[in-house]
Every structure is written in structure tokens, then in C-alpha cells.
Amino acid sequence: MKSDNERRQNDSLNESMAFNPYVKPAKSSRSGPIFTVHPYPTKINYRAIVPFILAHTKPGDVVYDSFAGTCNTGFAAAACFKPDRSLLADLGPTDYSKVMWGARNAVCVDLGVLPTFIGRTLLKEIDIDAFIQEFNKTMSSVEGNWGWMYETVDDGGNPGILRYSFLSDFIVCSRCGSETKFIDLFVDLDRGVFLDSAVCESCGAPISAKDATRAHEVIYDDLVGEDRSVTKRRLFRVFGKTHRRNWTRDPIDQDREVLRRIDGVLLSGMSSAIPILTGVPRWGEMYRSGYHSGITHLHHFYTRRNFLALSALYEATSLMSPEFRDHFLLLVSSYNASHSSLMTRFVFKKNSSVPVVTSGQPGALYVSGCPVEKNVFLGVRKKLRELSAAVAEIKTWRPRVFVFTRAAQNSGLEAGSVDYIFTDPPFAGNIQYSELNFLSEAWLGSYTDNRYETIVSRYQGKDLTAYEKLLSDAFRENCRILKPGRYMTVVFHTRSDEIWRIVQRSIINSGFEIVDSSILDKRQASFKQTLTVGAVKKDPIIVARKPTGLVDSSPPEKPSSIEFFLRRRLSILERDDVIERSSDYLFSRYIGACLASGLEVNVSADEFKRRLERIAELREGVWHLRDSEK
């Protein structure tokens, strides 16, 4: 329910749209072949963007995204080509007769080499059947030369293939100096839990998993050409397959013999030594002195076996037909980024003691004390199905999407040439994109120019002031290229009131007026949203308009205080509205109300919840005003 003032405030916005996609929270799932074909972080599913494009544009219009990532705004614009009511299912009752289906043009700009490579490649037309034939031929050739690295035997001596293996770091006791496997100390395989603490098996001293000291050993690095100190790590458990039977066992001499043979293959014959980022030992914002100790070059993030496997695959790309190379690189990059490095891990699901092998933590460069080494060749083959499904879906749209690797502050477009902007800027220091992308871009041979990367980073010398300038310059460029009277939708999340003020100032000072707000519900929180201080699970959506010179005669009702806003909001919501009565949604609605009213956001999410608790109480999991506040 909306007040009269709120209705009047949104009249011009509603009149400009075929329907209103902001009434209900937009929902973004983490599924579908286009979403899952590559594990790039913080994506918004294109299906969640389609309603905004359909509402704000007509066929032939130009849609723009200045922080496009893997170009999901472009996919959304392309998906408008043919009627598909399932794309509007989350909107509730909608007058479909006003929806104008048809092709839109899209321009997607992002600074990152990796994300624009992903988007550009997926949008490239390809004969998928011919690609599959050449893919299988190339994989068979590589496996013929290098498949021996993953050959093994089961516990009966029958030949098989390694699916994956568990490794374990060694931990040094600070009291007696004895070494114990991390997995023996901090992983209870019988109960299926990770332990926060343990005691030394030799002297009984307490050891914390968080502060445990890893043991080191000196090895000769033949790619760098010098001795180096590395984390001491050994094979702990082997998981294989013989015919159709999966099996597991402890390491045996045959496994160690294969590893010795791998050690005999010179890396210098396959690759060159690539320093990580700055090339200094503490190489970036995401460097951690514990689990990154000894990691100074690209190949240090991999086991020797998997680095050789990836090197062979990337080398084989040059022998493929030119029209298929990028799609092959996309598949290898996808598996490389999430499953091929030492960041791959295992977890335990609730009420289960069976370890589940999963990817590295999205948005992080975390190396656990018991990494998982997966069979790269098997993994890349499995990614083919996702790529085939994504290509088939995109082919039905006849996309008209243009992808550029450039800074958001310089679009390269003419003034007043864009009809609508949908964008999802970096959330200050939440994700260090250029550092995360390095492991993939190094294999592609091209790197993100991070001078205009719109983030907060000590290592790039970017504080909140620098972040605000970069964000303001990006929004100012958006305002320049947008037609007067047209709209920009911005998705953003943070728990910091200071950063919200930066976002507000950046939008307004660039020439926009903020006219409305809504919420994007990603349904399943990302890893960073789950663990990062400063992240919220529901992303506010800000609607801004480029003025035409007319002044709105009916300004929005301003929330004079948090308590005023909460009393009003909770008194008009339906009593059983579980979603809108959650603290996440109430905070997001408050942010939107402040931004639309021109008020500074001067409260954090934690303080907002404390204020909520003073005047409201939880009843069956939802917030209601206390009787004394009604």
C-alpha cells in the first residue's frame, strides 16, 4: 500500500512505463545455463533484468550497462525478442497487452578482461554441433598425451581414473614443534564437521584452526629457477572410478610414483613464470599471510599435476579452428576459475558426514588447510553440456548486443543516445574484481587495467574519497549519454551508511534525480553476502531519472526519522506479509525512501535493526509494532 504522496510522486514514472516492475521485489535465481556456464561472482540473472527493460523501453531502443560484468543486461535485452510470460511471472497480475516484445539494442561496458570475454564469447554465433566435434577431438588428443597423470588403480589393483583427491597441510605445534596433518586436527570425518580447535597429539597443547601455523619446506621451483619455501602439503585420500564404480582409498605407492613422474616434467617446457599482480610477496588486497605464504606466481595456486593439465589445454587451443577457440577457452576458463586450483575444497552438508566436493569460495582467494585436487580433463568435459544449453538459448533471440572492454567513466557513446540504463556497480571494497580475475586473465594473456576500477583498495591507493569520485564520474557519463526524461535503474547493497551517502551523492551530483526504489531478492545469498561484514542479502534498487528541466510539483513524503518510517510502514503492511516485514526488507525500503526524498542515509543496518527492536517485536518470524507504538 502506498500513501497519496507516494502515488503522486510515482505518476510520471508509471506513465513512462508499460507496467511497473518496482511494485514487488524482483527475484534473481542462481540457476540456468547462462548463469552457471561460468562462475563469475556477483552476477544478476538476466531473467531478473528483463522486466525492467520491457517496462522502460520499446523494440529498437538502446539499453546500456556501465558495469556490465558478464553482460547479463545484454542477455536480458536480447531475451525481449520473443514473448515469454515466464520472464514476468514474479510480477504478479500484469496487463500483458501493454508489454512490447521485440529486439532491443544493448551496449555492455566493463573494465574487466575476463567478464567481457565471457559475455562476448557467449554472444558470438557458433555451430554448436561442429564445435562439439572439434572439442571432443581436441580433448582426446590432450588426454592421449597427458591422461596418464590421472591414471590410478582401485584397492584391488584394477585400472581406474582419478576423480579427485584430498590433500592436507601440516600444522606446527607452537609448544613442541611437532607436525600434524591439518585434516587430522581440525576435520572430524566421522561426524562430518570442521573443528575450530584441537590439541597437539604430541604434547597436548591447544591449537586454534584460525591461528594455526603451517609447516613449510624448501623445494626447487624449476619455473622460477630458484629454491622457495612452500607450505608442506601431502596427499591424504584418493577418490577414483573403475568402469562405472566409484571408490575411495588411502594413498598407495602407485599414487606416489605418478607424482614423482609428474615432478620430472619441466614446467618451463609448458609455460613461463607469471608473477601475481604487483610481483611482490604481499601482492594485493586479498593476500593473507597464512594460507598464501610462498604463493608469488601463478603456478603456485595449483598442484603441479593440474597446472600441467591446464597448460596442455590452453596450448591445444592454438591448434583449433579460429571460430571455435574462444568457446573452448571459455570452457577451460570456467573450470579453471572454480575447480582446478588449490582453492577447491570440500564441505559437509547438514546432518551428513559425507564430504561434498565443491568449488573455491566465490569472491575469495581462500586456500583451505585441506585442498581438493580435481581431474581437470573430466571437469572440462562436463562443462560442455552447460555451454551447449547456453548457446541454444541465446541462439533463439537473435541478439543485438555490443560488448566493450573499457572504463565506465568513458563509454565512447554519443550524448543522448541511450534510452535506458540498468547497472550494478561494485559495492565499494566488497569484491576485488581485478585480483580475482587475475588467475583467469593470466591464462588468457590479457589483464584488467585497474586504474579506473571503481572499488576501495589499499593496494591500489583507493579510499572512499577515490571510490566516490570514480562512481560519480561513471554516473556522470551515464547521465551524459542518456536521453532527457529517461531512467536509470541501479542495484546496490551495503550495510554502511557512509557508503549509502556516497551512492546518493554520486547519483544526484551527476545530474540525476532519484524518483523511486524497490528490492532485488537474490533468493540465495552469495558467499560474500553470507560472511562479509557490510553485505546485505536483499539489494535495494534505486530508480533515477535524467531531468527534462521540469520541476516535480509533488515532492515525496520524507521519513522524518527511522521510527516515523517504521511506524508508518509496519502499520500499512498486510499482517501476513512475511517478506516485507523482515528486517532486511524494511532496511532496504528505508534506504530507498531516503534516497527518493533527497535525505542522507545516516544509519547502518545494525543500528537500523536496534531502532526496529525498540518499537517492534518478532511474532512468528515477522516484525510487528508493539502495542504501545500503535
Secondary structure as UniProt FT lines:
FT   HELIX           4..9
FT   HELIX           11..16
FT   TURN            21..22
FT   STRAND          26..27
FT   HELIX           33..36
FT   TURN            41..42
FT   HELIX           46..56
FT   TURN            59..60
FT   STRAND          62..65
FT   TURN            66..67
FT   TURN            69..71
FT   HELIX           72..79
FT   TURN            80..81
FT   HELIX           85..91
FT   HELIX           96..98
FT   STRAND          105..110
FT   HELIX           113..123
FT   HELIX           128..146
FT   HELIX           147..150
FT   STRAND          151..153
FT   TURN            155..156
FT   STRAND          159..172
FT   TURN            174..176
FT   STRAND          179..181
FT   HELIX           182..186
FT   STRAND          187..188
FT   TURN            189..192
FT   STRAND          193..194
FT   STRAND          197..199
FT   TURN            201..203
FT   STRAND          206..208
FT   TURN            209..211
FT   STRAND          213..214
FT   STRAND          216..221
FT   TURN            222..225
FT   STRAND          226..231
FT   STRAND          233..242
FT   TURN            243..244
FT   STRAND          245..249
FT   HELIX           253..263
FT   HELIX           267..269
FT   TURN            277..278
FT   TURN            285..286
FT   TURN            289..294
FT   HELIX           298..301
FT   HELIX           304..317
FT   TURN            318..319
FT   HELIX           322..339
FT   TURN            342..343
FT   STRAND          345..348
FT   TURN            350..351
FT   STRAND          355..358
FT   TURN            362..363
FT   STRAND          372..374
FT   HELIX           376..395
FT   TURN            396..397
FT   STRAND          401..405
FT   TURN            408..409
FT   TURN            415..416
FT   STRAND          418..423
FT   TURN            428..429
FT   HELIX           433..444
FT   HELIX           450..452
FT   TURN            458..461
FT   HELIX           464..481
FT   STRAND          482..491
FT   HELIX           497..509
FT   TURN            510..511
FT   STRAND          513..521
FT   HELIX           527..531
FT   TURN            533..534
FT   STRAND          538..545
FT   HELIX           562..572
FT   TURN            575..576
FT   TURN            578..581
FT   HELIX           583..597
FT   HELIX           605..615
FT   STRAND          616..619
FT   TURN            620..621
FT   STRAND          622..625
FT   HELIX           627..629
//
